[in-house]
Amino acid sequence: MLSNSVIQTIKETAPVLAEQGLKITDLFYQKLFLNHPELQNIFNMANQAQGEQSRALAESVFMYASKIDELQELTPMVKRIANKHASLSIQPEHYPIVGKYLLEAIEEHLELPKSHPILDAWRIAYNALADIFIATEEDIYLENEQKIQGWRGFKPFKIDQITTESKGIKSFYLKAEDGRHASFEAGQYVGVRVKPEKSDYEEIRQYSLSNAPGEDFYRITVKQEGHGSEFPGTVSNHLHKAKVSDTVWLQPPTGDFTIQSPDSSHITFIAGGVGLTPLLSMLLQQLKTMDANKITFIQCCRDSEHHLMKKAITNLQQRYGFHYYVVYEVESGADHQGYLTKEVLQKWLPDNTQPDVYFCGSKPFMSAVNKMCSEIGISEQQRHYEIFGPTTTLS
């Protein structure tokens, strides 16, 4: 348990971290990779190059400093980050390394002597937080290992089938070489490890499972990021060049973006682009147990060419009869043309009920949807979302 003096010192540094946190975390990552280049096998270096990981870490450190006397309020964030860590196979021995260079970065950027009380307090506070993450992640590893057909760590999967779903997006059907596929909850993701030809390091990315739970394969649906641009997506482009029978390595399914109230009076899914993937898995799961008339599925696409899994979802709608609406940004032929608006969303939501809303897509898309839902009167507890990439909050 942290002492009152440590808590007070940490809280007093919160304003400094709000202002200087990004510079501190940038310096931290420079030091970390200079001294431990092997950790580039774990970290997403594309997010490093774009500054996304530094921003996410700065935000998390500030949140910890601000809420250090109310740690229960950080439980959702801790669980979300711990699941992401589990998909990367983060181990207890990684935490002292991170702590060393984070403290060095604070010391150097704030020009503090090594014996300064701020550094002493942050050393104690960091170790306490590390213990929380280590215990939480071990619980995740044990749960995955003890599931029927479960496992711990990365294991090899063969690509069994590849299908093109829309322009620039393919699905990969993956089967374990040992034939064992642990169960998962709709909305969860897997850590996928590959070794791209032109990369010096292995690369790990998280991809949502887009198939229904209970099948004898996993399916990931991958957008080819930045193809032909100056910064093409390392792993997505590698996968789009892959062939049937190629091997990828997977962590067990994990993640906390799952159906929270299966007996909800109504569920609305709102998908933007490839953000469809976890929501499709949820839809497939709910159609097995829920009255389809209590489900609304809204899909936002650029145009018909980018209408992801159009045939599959249309067939599902015709079979089950759930409410299905499509938005095309730059083309007619859908239920709405342009961007999804509050007025359109309100028209499509069920009358006289407060639905649980699950949404996923780009961060700007989700920020807009979150704002619309709030203005319509859907409570924060009924709004659920997943951010692809480093864990941050929606503005």
Buried (B, 14 or more C-beta within 10 A) or exposed (E): EBEEEBBEBBBEBBEBBBEBBBBBBBBBBBBBBEEBEEBBBBBBBBBBEBBBBBBBBBBBBBBBBBBBEEBEEBEEBBBBBBBBBBBBBBBEEBBEEBBBBBBBBBBEBBEBEEEBEBBBBBBBBBEBBBEBBBEBBBEBBEBBEEBEEBBBEBBEBBBBEBEEBBBBBBBBBBBBEEEEBBEBBBBBBBBBBBBBEEBEBBBBBBBBBBBBBEEEBBBBBBBBBBEEEEEBBBBBBBBBEBEEEBEBBBBBBBBBBBBBEEEBEBBBBBBBBBBBBBBBBBBBBBBEEBEBEBBBBBBBBBBBEBBBBBEBBEEBBEEBEBBBBBBBBEBEEBBBEEEBEBEBBBEBBBEEEBBBBBBBBBBEBBBBBBEBBEEBEBEEEBBBBBBBBBBBEBE
